[in-house]
Amino acid sequence: MSTMTETSPEVQDAATAVAAPRPRPTWWVKLIAFAACLLTLWHVGASFLWIAPYSALREIPTQEVLAGYMLPMFGQSWSVFAPEPINGDYHFNVRAVIEKDGQEIETGWVSATDVELSMIRYNLFPPRAGIQSSEVASGQMNAFNKLDDDQKAVVGLDFTEEGWEEWMVRSFDELEGEKPSTEAYMAEEHLSTAYATQVAYAIWGADAVVQVQYRVSRQNVVPYADRNDPSAQRPDPTFSTTGWRLPIEEEGQSRENFADTFRAQFERIQP
């Protein structure tokens, strides 16, 4: 005895849907997916090359291409770990000669680093503005330390006339004997002076500032071997000695935006 069962319309529709072939993705969907895969592969590969110790593999995309892609948004390193962890603090201090009541007055030093660090201390969402001075200071001192004594003496001179950067380069060129290149230092000198200019403008006013001077220092932490010694002291800071400079600004900079952010924080931490 055979029995026959009838299939409900709902079951038939479901079976038909399962059996029907899926539509192929359109060409533009494939293109987007392919581009996303390439971008992911590039980002992972670039991050690996950037973080890993230097090797010839970096020269496949070239160091310049890597740096252009990774900085400033994706920059990272293992410098908090051995064998060469970060073991010191950089500070960037600024003072100025300002015109007040018809007289030129030399101000005291202001720590731009302390002002910026106060933006990120105890802040779960720290702004990038809180680390600018430390990065500028690090670059300047690293470049300064590669100069010889004669070149460092030039850096310590005052350059307060128009075109002072050209005069500084000419002073370097007039030194006798084989000398280390000053090209990298001049780039850091320009950046440091431009940053010091903005700090001075923010604190004392752009109309009042006549000259600026910056001072970069680095102080190491207590040596690892003395970490358990309660009387251990941090080593004395080292300084890069620079003279007075004529203020400079980059095209497109907004001194108003910088001043609004920096001055507000500067006034907030004043005693």
C-alpha positions in Angstrom: 0.0 0.0 0.0 1.5 3.2 -1.1 0.9 6.6 0.4 1.3 10.0 -1.2 2.0 13.2 0.6 1.5 16.6 -0.7 4.2 19.3 -0.3 3.1 22.6 1.0 3.6 25.7 -1.2 6.0 27.1 1.4 8.3 24.1 1.3 8.3 24.1 -2.5 9.3 27.8 -2.5 12.1 27.1 0.0 13.4 24.2 -2.1 13.3 26.3 -5.2 15.2 29.1 -3.5 17.9 26.7 -2.3 18.3 25.1 -5.7 18.5 28.5 -7.5 22.1 29.6 -8.3 23.3 32.6 -6.4 23.9 35.7 -8.6 27.5 36.5 -9.3 29.0 39.7 -7.8 29.1 42.5 -10.3 32.5 43.6 -11.6 32.7 46.7 -9.4 32.1 44.6 -6.3 35.0 42.4 -7.3 37.1 45.4 -7.9 36.4 46.9 -4.5 37.1 43.6 -2.8 40.4 43.2 -4.7 41.5 46.7 -3.9 40.6 46.2 -0.2 42.7 43.0 -0.1 45.7 44.8 -1.7 45.4 47.7 0.8 45.3 45.2 3.7 48.3 43.3 2.5 50.2 46.6 1.9 49.3 47.9 5.4 50.3 44.7 7.2 53.5 44.5 5.2 54.4 48.1 5.7 53.7 47.9 9.5 55.9 44.8 9.7 58.8 46.4 7.9 58.5 49.6 10.0 58.4 47.9 13.3 61.0 45.2 12.5 64.8 45.8 12.8 66.3 47.4 9.7 66.9 45.1 6.8 67.3 45.2 3.0 63.6 44.4 2.7 62.9 48.0 3.6 64.5 49.2 0.4 62.0 47.3 -1.7 59.4 50.0 -1.1 62.3 52.3 0.0 62.6 54.0 3.4 61.2 57.2 2.1 58.0 55.5 0.9 57.6 53.7 4.2 58.1 56.8 6.3 55.7 58.8 4.1 53.0 56.2 4.6 53.5 55.3 8.3 54.0 58.9 9.6 52.3 60.5 11.3 49.1 58.4 11.6 50.6 54.8 11.8 54.0 55.5 13.4 54.9 52.9 16.1 57.9 51.2 17.5 59.2 48.8 20.1 61.2 51.4 21.9 59.5 50.7 25.2 61.1 47.2 25.3 64.6 45.8 25.5 67.3 45.9 24.3 67.1 49.7 23.9 64.0 51.0 25.8 63.3 54.7 26.1 65.3 55.8 29.2 65.1 59.6 29.3 62.8 62.7 29.0 63.1 65.5 26.6 62.1 69.1 27.4 61.6 72.0 25.2 61.8 75.5 26.8 61.2 78.8 25.2 61.9 82.4 26.0 61.7 85.7 24.1 62.7 89.3 23.8 59.5 91.3 23.7 58.7 94.9 23.2 56.8 96.5 26.1 56.3 100.2 26.7 58.9 101.1 24.1 61.6 98.8 25.7 62.9 95.4 24.8 62.5 93.0 27.7 63.9 89.4 28.0 61.3 87.0 29.4 61.9 84.0 31.6 61.9 80.4 30.3 58.6 78.6 29.8 58.5 74.8 29.5 56.4 74.1 26.5 56.7 70.4 27.3 55.1 70.8 30.8 52.2 72.7 29.2 51.6 70.0 26.6 52.0 67.1 29.0 49.3 68.6 31.2 46.9 68.0 28.3 47.4 64.2 28.3 48.1 63.5 32.0 45.1 61.6 33.5 43.3 61.9 30.1 41.7 58.8 28.7 41.5 60.4 25.2 44.8 62.4 25.0 45.2 64.8 22.1 48.2 64.6 19.8 49.0 68.2 20.7 50.3 66.8 24.0 53.5 65.4 22.4 54.6 67.9 19.9 57.3 69.6 21.9 58.8 66.2 23.0 59.1 65.1 19.3 60.6 68.4 18.2 63.1 68.3 21.1 64.1 64.7 20.4 64.8 65.4 16.7 66.7 68.6 17.5 69.0 67.1 20.1 69.7 63.9 18.0 70.8 66.1 15.1 72.7 68.5 17.4 74.7 65.6 18.9 76.0 64.6 15.5 77.7 67.9 15.0 81.3 68.5 16.0 82.4 71.1 18.5 83.0 73.8 15.9 79.5 73.4 14.4 78.0 73.4 17.9 79.7 76.7 18.6 78.0 78.1 15.5 74.6 76.9 16.7 75.2 78.7 20.0 75.6 82.1 18.2 72.8 84.6 17.8 71.1 84.9 14.4 68.6 87.7 14.5 68.7 89.2 11.0 66.6 88.5 7.9 67.8 85.5 6.1 69.5 84.2 9.2 69.3 80.5 8.1 71.4 81.3 5.1 73.9 83.0 7.3 74.1 80.0 9.6 74.7 77.7 6.7 77.4 80.1 5.4 79.0 80.0 8.9 79.1 76.2 8.8 80.6 76.3 5.3 83.4 78.6 6.5 84.6 76.2 9.1 87.9 74.5 8.2 88.6 70.8 7.8 86.3 67.8 7.1 83.0 68.3 8.9 79.8 66.3 9.5 76.9 67.2 7.2 74.7 70.0 8.7 71.8 69.4 6.3 69.8 67.3 8.8 70.5 69.7 11.6 69.3 72.7 9.6 66.0 71.0 9.0 65.6 70.4 12.8 66.8 74.0 13.5 64.1 75.4 11.2 61.4 73.2 12.8 62.5 74.0 16.3 62.6 77.8 15.7 59.2 77.7 14.0 57.7 75.8 17.0 59.4 78.2 19.5 57.9 81.1 17.5 54.4 79.8 17.9 54.9 79.2 21.6 56.2 82.7 22.1 53.4 84.2 20.0 50.8 82.3 22.1 52.2 83.4 25.4 53.4 87.0 24.8 51.6 88.0 21.6 52.8 88.0 18.0 53.0 91.8 18.0 55.3 91.9 21.0 57.8 89.2 20.2 61.1 90.4 18.7 63.4 87.4 19.1 63.0 83.9 20.3 65.3 81.3 21.9 64.7 77.7 22.6 66.5 75.3 24.9 66.4 71.5 24.5 67.3 69.2 27.4 67.4 65.4 28.0 67.5 63.8 31.4 68.0 60.1 31.8 66.1 58.0 34.3 67.8 56.3 37.2 70.1 53.6 35.9 68.6 50.1 35.8 71.4 48.8 38.1 70.4 51.4 40.8 66.7 50.9 40.5 66.4 49.4 44.1 68.5 52.1 45.7 66.2 54.6 47.5 68.9 57.3 47.4 69.5 57.0 43.7 69.3 60.2 41.8 68.6 60.9 38.1 71.7 62.0 36.1 72.0 65.7 35.4 70.3 66.8 32.2 72.2 67.5 29.0 71.5 70.5 26.9 71.8 71.6 23.3 73.0 75.2 23.4 71.4 77.5 20.9 71.4 81.3 20.5 68.7 83.8 19.8 66.8 83.6 16.5 64.5 85.8 14.5 61.0 84.4 14.6 59.9 82.4 11.6 56.5 81.0 10.4 55.5 78.4 7.9 53.1 79.2 5.1 49.6 78.1 6.0 50.2 78.0 9.8 47.4 79.3 12.0 48.9 81.2 14.9 45.4 81.8 16.2 44.5 78.1 16.4 47.8 77.3 18.0 47.5 80.1 20.5 43.9 79.2 21.4 45.0 75.7 22.3 48.3 76.4 23.9 47.5 79.6 25.8 44.4 78.1 27.4 46.4 75.2 28.8 49.2 77.4 29.8 46.9 79.6 31.8 45.2 76.6 33.3 48.3 75.2 34.9 49.7 78.5 36.2 49.9 78.7 40.0 
